């Protein structure tokens, strides 16, 4: 076992230094690591909560922050009514509290190495979190990689990182943003008013200067199936389409 792998398997105590509301159901928790680690955009950590009676609950959360600064990481956590861990974060956790986590974990859903081939990102709701890390890394690194993001949400109010994404679209000439709103009219001509489908994915991919070299898809099982099939229809090889699913 290498030193990096051994470190990722160790639990460490982290302090919550900031909490930010992203949507009515999603909050970001900024955690100062006691033992810093290097990570790649797309990776996640395991979070562990231990009750006074010894009962343990553990969940995995994608890292939303740019890997350029590994001292503090951001986890954007959606509150699930029947969850064991997310209600603690939303209803109990405060700045100054400490939690246990281990990582970074995951070797599949990773921002590609040096390349100038365009990247297509497709997410739904909190599925945008690892994609956000990729977009932020793309900006911080100034790599010449065109990126298009298709993000599905019920309403604008429920779009995670909405204002930041709009600003990125304004400031980055090679970043295209398209929202698929399913429960309210879209106000931008570049957005859609329906659930994602193959025609929509093809439309967004066409906003890139050339065909994407890879695609990343994150969301529920049904969403990922539709989006991944649509990416295949673009001519991408199956190995170039990386997927992550939640709600299984």
C-alpha positions in Angstrom: 0.0 0.0 0.0 1.5 3.4 -1.0 1.7 6.3 1.4 -1.1 8.2 -0.4 -3.4 5.2 -0.3 -2.6 4.6 3.4 -3.4 8.2 4.1 -6.7 8.2 2.3 -7.8 5.2 4.5 -7.1 7.0 7.8 -9.9 8.9 9.6 -9.1 12.4 10.6 -10.9 15.1 12.6 -11.9 18.2 10.7 -13.3 21.5 11.9 -16.3 23.2 10.2 -15.1 26.7 9.4 -18.0 28.0 7.3 -21.5 27.0 6.3 -23.2 28.4 3.2 -26.7 27.8 1.9 -26.8 26.8 -1.7 -30.5 26.0 -2.2 -33.4 25.3 0.2 -32.2 21.7 0.4 -28.4 22.0 -0.1 -25.8 23.5 2.2 -22.0 23.7 1.8 -19.8 22.8 4.7 -16.2 24.0 4.6 -13.9 21.7 6.5 -10.4 22.5 7.6 -8.4 19.3 7.3 -6.1 18.3 10.2 -4.1 16.3 7.7 -4.1 17.8 4.3 -4.2 15.7 1.2 -3.9 16.1 -2.6 -7.0 15.2 -4.6 -8.3 15.3 -8.1 -11.5 17.0 -9.1 -14.3 14.4 -9.0 -13.1 12.5 -5.9 -15.1 12.2 -2.7 -14.6 11.5 1.0 -16.4 9.3 3.5 -17.9 11.1 6.5 -18.5 9.2 9.8 -20.8 10.2 12.6 -20.8 8.3 15.9 -23.7 8.5 18.4 -23.2 8.5 22.2 -24.4 4.9 22.2 -21.8 3.9 19.7 -24.0 3.7 16.7 -22.1 4.7 13.6 -23.5 6.2 10.3 -21.3 6.8 7.3 -21.9 8.5 4.0 -19.8 9.5 1.0 -19.8 13.1 -0.3 -18.2 14.5 -3.4 -15.7 17.4 -2.9 -16.9 20.6 -4.5 -13.9 22.7 -4.0 -11.0 23.4 -6.4 -8.1 21.0 -5.7 -5.6 23.8 -6.0 -6.0 24.5 -2.2 -6.3 21.3 -0.1 -6.2 22.9 3.3 -10.0 23.5 3.4 -12.4 21.4 1.4 -16.1 22.0 0.6 -18.8 19.4 0.8 -22.2 20.4 -0.6 -24.7 18.2 1.2 -28.4 17.8 0.3 -30.8 17.3 3.1 -32.6 13.9 2.7 -35.7 13.6 4.9 -35.0 9.9 5.6 -31.2 10.3 5.8 -29.1 9.5 8.8 -26.2 11.9 8.1 -27.5 14.8 6.1 -30.1 15.9 8.7 -27.3 16.2 11.3 -25.4 18.6 9.0 -28.5 20.7 8.2 -30.1 20.7 11.6 -27.3 20.3 14.2 -23.9 21.0 12.8 -22.4 24.5 13.5 -19.2 26.4 12.7 -16.6 25.1 15.1 -17.9 21.6 15.3 -15.6 18.7 14.3 -16.4 15.7 12.2 -14.5 12.6 11.1 -13.7 12.0 7.4 -11.3 10.0 5.3 -10.1 10.4 1.8 -9.6 11.3 -1.0 -11.4 8.3 -2.5 -12.4 7.3 -6.0 -10.3 6.6 -9.0 -12.9 6.5 -11.8 -14.8 9.8 -11.9 -11.8 12.0 -12.3 -11.0 15.2 -14.4 -8.9 14.0 -17.3 -5.2 14.7 -17.4 -3.5 17.3 -19.6 -5.6 17.6 -22.8 -7.3 20.2 -24.9 -10.2 18.1 -26.0 -13.6 19.5 -24.9 -15.3 18.1 -21.9 -19.1 17.6 -21.6 -20.6 17.6 -18.0 -24.2 16.5 -17.3 -25.7 16.7 -13.8 -28.9 16.8 -11.9 -29.5 18.6 -8.6 -26.7 17.8 -6.1 -25.1 15.7 -8.9 -23.4 18.9 -10.0 -21.1 18.8 -6.9 -18.2 16.8 -8.4 -18.7 18.6 -11.7 -18.4 21.9 -9.9 -15.0 20.8 -8.6 -14.0 20.2 -12.2 -15.2 23.5 -13.5 -13.5 25.4 -10.6 -10.3 23.5 -11.3 -10.5 24.3 -15.0 -10.8 28.0 -14.2 -7.9 27.9 -11.6 -5.6 26.0 -13.8 -6.3 28.1 -16.9 -6.1 24.9 -19.0 -7.2 25.4 -22.6 -10.1 22.9 -22.2 -13.6 24.0 -23.5 -16.3 22.8 -21.1 -20.1 22.6 -21.4 -22.4 21.9 -18.5 -26.0 20.7 -18.8 -27.6 20.9 -15.4 -31.1 19.7 -14.6 -33.2 21.2 -11.8 -36.8 21.6 -11.0 -36.6 25.4 -10.6 -33.9 28.2 -10.7 -34.1 28.5 -6.9 -33.0 24.9 -6.7 -30.0 25.2 -8.9 -26.9 24.7 -6.8 -24.1 27.3 -7.3 -26.4 29.1 -9.7 -25.0 32.6 -9.3 -21.4 31.3 -9.5 -22.2 29.3 -12.7 -23.7 32.4 -14.4 -20.6 34.4 -13.5 -18.4 31.7 -14.8 -20.3 31.7 -18.1 -19.8 35.4 -18.4 -16.1 35.4 -17.5 -14.9 32.2 -19.2 -15.2 32.3 -23.0 -14.8 28.6 -23.3 -17.5 27.6 -20.8 -21.1 27.0 -21.9 -23.9 26.6 -19.4 -27.4 25.2 -20.1 -30.1 24.6 -17.5 -32.9 22.2 -17.9 -35.7 23.4 -15.7 -38.6 21.0 -15.2 -41.1 22.9 -13.1 -40.9 26.5 -14.2 -40.3 28.5 -17.4 -36.7 29.2 -18.4 -35.8 32.8 -18.7 -32.7 32.4 -20.9 -32.8 31.4 -24.5 -29.9 29.0 -24.0 -31.9 27.0 -21.4 -34.6 24.3 -21.7 -38.0 23.7 -20.2 -38.2 19.9 -20.0 -36.4 16.9 -18.7 -33.2 16.0 -20.4 -33.2 13.9 -23.6 -30.9 12.9 -26.4 -31.7 16.0 -28.5 -31.0 18.3 -25.6 -27.6 16.6 -24.9 -26.7 16.9 -28.6 -27.7 20.6 -28.6 -25.4 21.4 -25.7 -22.5 19.3 -27.0 -22.8 21.3 -30.3 -22.0 24.5 -28.3 -18.4 23.2 -27.9 -15.9 24.1 -30.6 -15.5 20.4 -31.5 -16.9 17.1 -30.4 -16.2 16.3 -26.7 -13.4 13.9 -25.9 -15.1 12.7 -22.8 -18.3 13.1 -20.7 -19.1 13.1 -17.0 -22.6 12.3 -15.8 -23.8 12.4 -12.2 -27.4 12.0 -10.9 -30.0 9.5 -10.1 -30.1 6.1 -11.7 -32.7 7.0 -14.3 -31.1 10.4 -15.1 -27.7 8.8 -15.6 -29.1 6.1 -17.9 -30.7 8.7 -20.2 -27.7 11.0 -20.2 -25.2 8.3 -20.8 -27.2 6.8 -23.7 -27.3 10.3 -25.2 -23.6 10.7 -24.8 -23.1 7.4 -26.6 -25.3 8.7 -29.4 -22.9 11.5 -29.9 -20.3 9.0 -30.9 -18.3 8.9 -27.7 -16.8 5.5 -26.7 -18.3 3.9 -23.6 -15.0 4.2 -21.8 -15.0 7.9 -22.4 -18.3 8.3 -20.5 -17.8 8.4 -16.7 -20.8 8.1 -14.5 -21.7 8.5 -10.8 -25.1 7.6 -9.4 -26.9 8.5 -6.2 -30.1 7.3 -4.7 -29.5 3.7 -5.5 
